[in-house]
Amino acid sequence: MDGRVPVEAAFDQDVGAVAVIRSAGHTLDRAMLGSVDVAVTVLNVNAVLVLGHTDCAAVRETVDALRSGHRPDGAAGHVIEQIAPAVREAGEHAPVDEIIRQHVRLTVERLRRSVHLPHGDTMAVAGAVYDLDTGRVSPLD
């Protein structure tokens, strides 16, 4: 969702060379999963990269909500609900960038379970984090 992450520039690609699907905190809902499904089945995309970024406001808001016990209602609450498992796994007091990496890992796992490929084809799903300060993309370890 964040406009500070120029996906095509980060990967030295022309506009249109990369199918980009964005959501706050790279959270997944039916529309996002459907978009990935269309990219795979219609556009013949054979690799998906979950790209988190440093200083993610959605992750910071989730940490704040879990610490305070106050969760917003509605769609914003859904975003926090999606990110909360990463906060719990990394630890509420873990550095935000570690929580971001954990959330990317969990999103990659969920995509691998959720995207159904036609004819049993295989698709690579990987995760990485874009550093807003340096412009570097670091794959998950």
PyMOL commands that set and color helices and strands:
alter all, ss='L'
color gray80, all
select helices_A, chain A and resi 7-10+24-26+30-41+57-68+74-90+96-114+118-120
alter helices_A, ss='H'
color red, helices_A
select strands_A, chain A and resi 47-53+124-130+137-139
alter strands_A, ss='S'
color yellow, strands_A
deselect
rebuild
show_as cartoon
